[in-house]
Amino acid sequence: MMHNSDLQEFLDHTAAELEVPGAIVGIVDGDREIIATTGIADTATGAAVSERTLFQIGSTSKTLTGTVAMRLIEDGDLDLEARIVDLLPSFRLADEHALDALRVRHLLTHSGGFLGDADERPGWNDDALARNVDDYADLPQFFAPGTIASYSNAGIRVLGRVIEVVTGEAFEQAVRRIVIDPLGMADTFYFPWEVIARPHAVGHVRGEDGAPVPLAQWPLTRDINPEGGVVSSVGDQLRYARFHLRGESAGPAPVSEATRRRMQEPQLTAGPPVDAIGFPWLLAHHGPARIVMHGGNIADTQLSEFVLAPDQDLAITVLTNSAGGKALGTRAIDWCFQNLRGISKTRPTARLAPPEALDGAVGTYDAGQWHYDVARAGDALEVTMVLREDIAALGVPPRPMMRLRVRSDGALVTDDDTAVGRLLAPGEGGPELLHLGLRAVRRR
């Protein structure tokens, strides 16, 4: 049996190697719970990370939003096939046909087709969501709703506004009533004033001397709460995991057993690095193990992972406070599967497409808040992610250039054969659209 000291040794070593100031790994291993913490929450104060330290979990927040929506569907207050324009009469999209076709189902499965990374609007008033989604007529429509899956913060934001209208409550109150309080998640919050008096992690960027420097701002606004606003402890993340993994709940279950399982079933085929989209879980495999997952990234300064392996009775959450947390999360998940279940991640050896297949992908692709410059480099593509100037000015560190090869099935793979995207077929919008980072992005 794996001992807590083994996990602690792994976490201490890996966090130090990747220069992550502070991190937590939490595990549901059948009936037992394992937690390890390391490092410091804020290099400015030296406060140690503890089990009570709150972290911004980022996009795993979407699954709480999805759970609330599925409860409303279960109760008959909302319908998967309801038109969004009927629920939100003032809502508009740039494409009238897309507006007419857009359904609740498309929001839950990241298939609305409009630009998925819309800008935030400053402010913490109760009208924050309403003000934001009123501007969606300015978003370009990349594809017809339901055509393909393309990760959409903007779509989940609309779903949050739908929840407000259907329940007659502020979004955060609806989530608290339906999910947070019934699961006994007493250390889970949406508002900075709830967090500030409690021990919490601060995101870090690399300073000029290479040392981690605290990010001197709160990088969230209220309108993004549905897609990324949750701040939570490892204990609460494990409570949430035990519900979606095993159906355990301190109070009335947020959704029924049938709905909980339905959320984890494939609804729409996706593209690497996932297999499919659930409601709205991301579905994939770790070796032979089926996994239901999410994770989050707040300005490349607080990164998290959240993985359920239902058939293995295993759940893992990783919470970190710097960009190195992405690699730490990947290694921690690999370590847990190997040491707790003897399962290794397998990657098929890449059979490469002919070199001419690369030429059609060359160009600049717009994702709204950033763009990808894609160039040919011999038998590979060099992809550079360039943040919009105002986004970079927030302190978000630049991403390293990626070297990607094209597999014979169209998948874009790194040198270690990790699939991170795919070339789209003409019927899906390719080559004018490229699927990378879970998103379909459009060539300029």
C-alpha positions in Angstrom: 0.0 0.0 0.0 1.2 3.5 -0.8 2.0 5.5 2.3 1.3 9.2 2.8 5.1 9.7 3.2 5.6 8.5 -0.4 3.2 11.1 -1.7 4.8 13.8 0.5 8.3 12.9 -0.8 7.1 13.0 -4.4 5.3 16.4 -3.9 8.2 18.1 -2.1 10.7 17.0 -4.7 8.5 17.8 -7.8 7.4 21.2 -6.6 11.0 22.2 -5.9 12.2 20.9 -9.3 9.4 22.8 -11.1 9.9 25.9 -8.9 6.3 25.9 -7.7 6.1 27.9 -4.4 3.2 26.0 -3.0 1.0 23.1 -3.9 -1.5 20.5 -2.5 -2.4 17.0 -3.8 -5.7 15.5 -2.5 -6.8 11.9 -3.3 -10.0 9.9 -2.8 -8.7 6.3 -2.8 -11.8 4.2 -2.2 -12.8 4.8 1.4 -9.6 6.6 2.4 -8.5 10.2 1.8 -4.9 11.2 1.3 -3.6 14.8 1.4 -0.1 16.2 1.0 0.9 19.9 1.1 4.1 21.6 0.3 5.7 25.0 0.2 4.3 28.5 0.8 1.1 30.2 -0.2 2.6 33.7 -0.7 6.3 34.4 -1.0 5.7 37.9 0.3 4.5 36.7 3.7 6.0 33.2 3.9 2.7 31.8 4.9 2.8 28.0 4.6 0.4 26.0 2.5 -2.0 24.0 4.8 -5.1 21.9 4.2 -7.2 25.1 4.9 -5.4 27.2 2.3 -7.8 28.4 -0.4 -6.8 28.2 -4.0 -8.5 29.6 -7.2 -9.6 26.4 -8.9 -10.3 28.1 -12.3 -12.3 26.2 -14.8 -13.3 23.3 -12.6 -15.9 25.9 -11.6 -17.7 25.1 -14.9 -18.7 21.7 -13.5 -20.5 23.3 -10.5 -22.3 25.5 -13.0 -23.2 22.4 -15.0 -24.4 20.5 -11.9 -26.8 23.4 -11.2 -28.1 23.4 -14.8 -28.6 19.7 -14.7 -30.5 20.0 -11.4 -32.8 22.5 -13.1 -33.3 20.2 -16.0 -34.0 17.3 -13.7 -36.6 19.3 -11.9 -38.3 20.4 -15.1 -37.4 24.1 -14.7 -35.1 24.0 -17.7 -34.9 21.9 -20.9 -31.8 20.8 -22.8 -33.5 21.8 -26.0 -34.7 25.2 -24.9 -33.7 28.0 -27.2 -31.4 30.5 -25.4 -33.2 33.4 -27.1 -36.5 32.3 -25.5 -34.9 32.2 -22.1 -33.0 35.5 -22.6 -35.1 37.6 -25.0 -32.6 40.4 -25.2 -29.7 38.0 -26.0 -28.1 38.5 -29.5 -25.4 36.8 -31.6 -23.7 38.2 -34.7 -25.3 35.4 -36.7 -29.1 35.3 -36.7 -29.2 31.6 -37.8 -26.9 30.7 -34.9 -29.1 32.7 -32.5 -32.1 30.8 -33.6 -30.3 27.4 -33.3 -28.6 27.9 -30.0 -29.9 25.6 -27.3 -29.0 24.9 -23.6 -27.4 21.6 -24.8 -24.8 23.6 -26.8 -23.8 25.7 -23.8 -23.2 22.5 -21.7 -21.2 20.8 -24.4 -19.0 23.7 -25.6 -20.6 23.8 -29.0 -22.2 27.2 -29.3 -19.8 28.1 -32.1 -19.2 31.8 -31.1 -15.8 33.1 -29.9 -15.2 31.2 -26.7 -13.0 33.7 -24.8 -14.9 36.9 -24.5 -13.5 39.8 -22.5 -14.5 40.3 -18.9 -16.3 43.4 -17.7 -15.1 45.0 -14.4 -17.4 45.1 -11.5 -18.9 43.0 -8.7 -22.6 44.2 -8.8 -25.5 41.7 -9.2 -25.9 42.7 -12.9 -22.3 41.6 -13.8 -23.4 38.6 -15.9 -26.3 40.4 -17.5 -24.1 43.2 -18.6 -21.5 40.9 -20.1 -23.8 38.6 -22.1 -25.6 41.7 -23.5 -22.4 42.3 -25.6 -22.3 38.9 -27.4 -23.6 40.3 -30.7 -20.0 41.5 -31.1 -18.5 38.0 -31.0 -17.6 36.3 -34.2 -19.5 33.1 -35.0 -16.9 30.4 -36.0 -19.3 27.5 -36.7 -23.0 26.6 -36.5 -24.1 25.5 -33.0 -23.7 21.8 -32.3 -21.3 21.2 -35.2 -18.1 20.6 -33.2 -16.8 21.0 -29.7 -14.7 24.1 -29.0 -14.0 25.0 -25.4 -16.1 28.0 -24.5 -15.8 30.2 -21.4 -18.3 32.5 -23.1 -20.9 29.7 -23.5 -20.7 28.7 -19.8 -21.1 32.4 -18.9 -24.4 32.5 -20.8 -25.4 29.3 -18.9 -24.7 31.2 -15.7 -27.1 34.0 -16.8 -29.7 31.4 -17.7 -29.5 30.0 -14.2 -30.1 33.4 -12.8 -33.2 34.0 -14.9 -34.6 30.5 -14.2 -34.0 30.5 -10.5 -34.6 34.2 -9.9 -31.5 34.3 -7.8 -28.0 35.7 -8.2 -25.9 33.0 -9.9 -23.6 32.4 -6.8 -26.6 32.0 -4.5 -28.1 29.4 -6.8 -24.8 27.4 -6.8 -24.6 27.7 -3.0 -28.1 26.5 -2.5 -28.0 23.6 -4.9 -24.3 22.4 -4.7 -22.1 24.1 -2.1 -24.2 23.9 1.0 -25.7 20.4 0.5 -22.2 19.0 0.0 -20.9 20.7 3.2 -18.3 22.7 1.2 -17.9 25.4 4.0 -14.5 26.6 2.5 -15.7 27.4 -1.0 -16.4 30.9 -2.1 -16.9 33.2 -5.1 -16.2 36.7 -3.7 -12.7 38.2 -2.8 -14.1 39.7 0.4 -15.0 36.2 1.6 -11.5 34.9 0.9 -9.3 37.8 2.1 -9.8 37.0 5.8 -9.0 33.3 5.4 -5.7 31.6 4.5 -5.4 31.7 0.8 -2.8 31.2 -1.9 -1.5 34.0 -4.1 -0.5 33.4 -7.7 3.1 33.9 -8.7 5.0 35.0 -11.8 8.7 34.7 -12.5 10.6 37.9 -11.5 13.5 39.4 -13.4 15.9 37.3 -11.2 14.0 34.2 -11.9 12.5 34.0 -8.4 8.7 33.7 -8.0 7.0 37.0 -7.4 3.4 37.3 -6.1 0.8 38.6 -8.5 -0.3 41.9 -6.9 -4.0 41.8 -8.0 -7.2 39.7 -7.9 -7.3 38.3 -11.4 -11.0 37.6 -11.4 -14.2 39.6 -12.1 -17.7 38.6 -11.1 -19.0 38.0 -14.7 -16.6 35.0 -15.0 -17.8 33.3 -11.9 -19.7 30.6 -13.9 -16.6 29.5 -15.8 -13.8 30.1 -13.3 -14.6 32.0 -10.1 -14.5 29.4 -7.4 -12.0 29.6 -4.6 -11.8 26.4 -2.5 -9.8 24.2 -0.2 -8.5 20.8 -0.9 -11.0 19.3 1.7 -13.9 20.9 -0.2 -12.6 19.7 -3.5 -12.5 16.2 -2.2 -16.1 16.5 -0.9 -17.0 17.6 -4.4 -15.1 14.7 -5.8 -16.7 12.1 -3.5 -20.1 13.3 -4.7 -19.4 13.1 -8.4 -17.3 9.9 -8.0 -19.4 8.0 -5.5 -22.6 10.0 -4.9 -21.7 10.9 -1.3 -23.3 14.0 0.1 -23.6 15.6 3.5 -27.1 16.9 2.7 -29.6 16.4 -0.1 -27.8 15.3 -3.3 -27.4 18.2 -5.8 -28.6 15.8 -8.6 -29.9 12.3 -8.7 -27.7 9.2 -9.3 -29.1 9.0 -12.9 -28.2 12.6 -13.6 -24.8 12.4 -12.0 -24.0 9.4 -14.3 -25.5 11.1 -17.3 -23.2 14.1 -16.8 -20.2 11.7 -17.3 -21.5 10.2 -20.5 -20.1 11.4 -23.9 -22.4 13.9 -25.5 -20.2 15.2 -28.3 -17.0 14.0 -29.8 -14.1 16.4 -29.1 -10.5 16.4 -30.1 -7.1 15.9 -28.4 -6.3 16.0 -25.6 -9.8 14.8 -24.7 -12.1 12.2 -26.3 -15.5 13.8 -25.7 -17.5 16.3 -23.8 -20.1 15.4 -21.2 -22.4 17.7 -19.3 -19.9 19.6 -19.2 -17.2 17.3 -18.0 -14.1 16.6 -20.2 -13.9 12.9 -20.9 -10.7 11.0 -21.7 -8.5 8.0 -20.8 -5.4 7.6 -18.7 -4.0 4.4 -20.2 -6.9 2.0 -20.1 -8.7 3.9 -17.3 -11.7 6.0 -18.2 -11.4 9.5 -16.7 -13.9 12.3 -16.1 -11.9 15.5 -15.6 -11.5 19.2 -15.6 -8.9 21.6 -14.3 -8.2 25.3 -14.3 -5.8 28.1 -15.1 -6.1 31.6 -13.6 -3.7 33.8 -15.6 -1.0 31.1 -15.6 -0.5 31.8 -11.8 -2.9 29.4 -10.1 -3.3 26.1 -12.0 -5.3 23.1 -10.9 -6.3 19.6 -11.9 -9.4 17.6 -11.0 -9.7 14.0 -12.2 -12.2 11.3 -11.4 -11.6 7.6 -12.4 -15.1 6.1 -11.7 -14.2 2.6 -12.6 -11.1 2.8 -10.4 -12.9 4.4 -7.4 -10.1 7.1 -7.5 -10.2 10.9 -7.6 -7.3 13.3 -7.6 -7.1 17.1 -7.2 -4.0 19.2 -7.5 -3.9 22.9 -6.5 -0.8 25.1 -7.2 0.2 28.7 -7.3 2.5 29.3 -10.3 2.8 28.4 -14.0 4.9 25.3 -13.1 1.8 23.9 -11.6 0.7 22.6 -15.0 3.6 20.2 -15.2 3.3 19.4 -11.5 -0.4 18.5 -12.0 0.4 16.2 -14.9 3.1 14.4 -13.0 1.0 14.1 -9.9 -1.8 12.5 -11.8 0.6 10.1 -13.5 2.2 9.3 -10.1 -1.2 8.6 -8.4 -2.4 6.2 -11.2 0.9 4.4 -11.2 1.4 4.1 -7.5 -2.3 3.5 -6.5 -3.6 1.5 -9.4 -0.5 0.3 -11.3 -1.8 2.1 -14.4 0.6 4.0 -16.7 -0.4 6.5 -19.4 0.1 5.1 -22.9 0.7 7.1 -26.0 0.5 5.6 -29.4 3.6 6.0 -31.6 2.9 8.7 -34.0 2.4 7.7 -37.7 3.1 11.0 -39.3 1.1 12.6 -42.1 2.9 13.4 -45.4 4.9 16.7 -45.2 2.5 18.5 -47.5 -0.3 18.1 -44.9 1.5 20.7 -42.8 1.3 23.4 -45.4 -2.5 23.9 -45.0 -2.1 24.8 -41.3 0.4 27.6 -41.8 -1.0 31.0 -40.8 -2.2 33.2 -37.9 -5.2 32.0 -36.0 -7.3 34.3 -33.8 -8.6 33.2 -30.4 -9.7 36.7 -29.2 -7.5 37.2 -26.2 -4.5 35.7 -28.0 -3.5 34.4 -31.4 -1.4 31.5 -32.7 1.4 32.0 -35.2 1.8 28.7 -37.0 4.9 28.3 -39.2 6.4 25.3 -41.1 9.7 24.0 -39.7 10.9 21.0 -41.7 8.7 18.0 -40.8 7.0 19.9 -38.0 4.9 23.0 -37.2 6.2 25.7 -34.8 3.3 27.3 -32.9 3.7 30.5 -30.9 0.9 31.7 -28.7 0.9 35.5 -28.6 -1.2 37.2 -25.9 -3.1 40.4 -26.7 -1.1 43.3 -25.4 -3.6 44.3 -22.7 -3.8 40.7 -21.5 0.0 40.4 -21.3 0.1 43.7 -19.4 -1.8 41.9 -16.5 1.4 40.0 -15.8 0.5 36.7 -17.6 3.8 35.1 -18.6 4.5 34.3 -22.2 4.1 30.7 -23.4 7.0 28.8 -24.9 6.9 28.0 -28.6 5.4 24.5 -29.3 6.9 22.2 -31.9 4.1 20.0 -33.2 4.0 17.2 -35.7 0.9 16.1 -37.7 -0.2 12.5 -37.2 -1.8 10.5 -40.0 -5.2 10.9 -38.3 -4.7 14.7 -38.3 -3.8 15.0 -34.6 -1.2 17.6 -33.6 1.3 15.9 -31.3 4.4 17.1 -29.3 7.8 15.4 -29.6 6.8 13.0 -26.9 3.6 12.0 -28.9 1.2 13.9 -26.6 -1.8 15.0 -28.7 -2.8 18.6 -28.1 -5.0 19.4 -31.1 -6.0 18.4 -34.6 -6.4 19.6 -38.2 -10.1 19.9 -39.0 -11.7 18.4 -42.0 -13.2 20.7 -44.6 -16.7 19.7 -43.4 -15.8 20.9 -39.9 -14.4 24.3 -41.1 -10.8 23.3 -41.8 -8.3 24.6 -42.8 -9.7 28.0 -42.0 -10.3 26.7 -38.5 -7.6 24.9 -36.5 -8.4 22.9 -33.3 -5.8 23.6 -30.6 -6.0 23.9 -26.9 -9.5 22.4 -27.0 -10.6 25.4 -29.1 -11.4 25.9 -32.8 -9.6 29.1 -33.7 -10.0 31.0 -37.0 -7.3 32.0 -39.5 -7.0 35.7 -40.0 
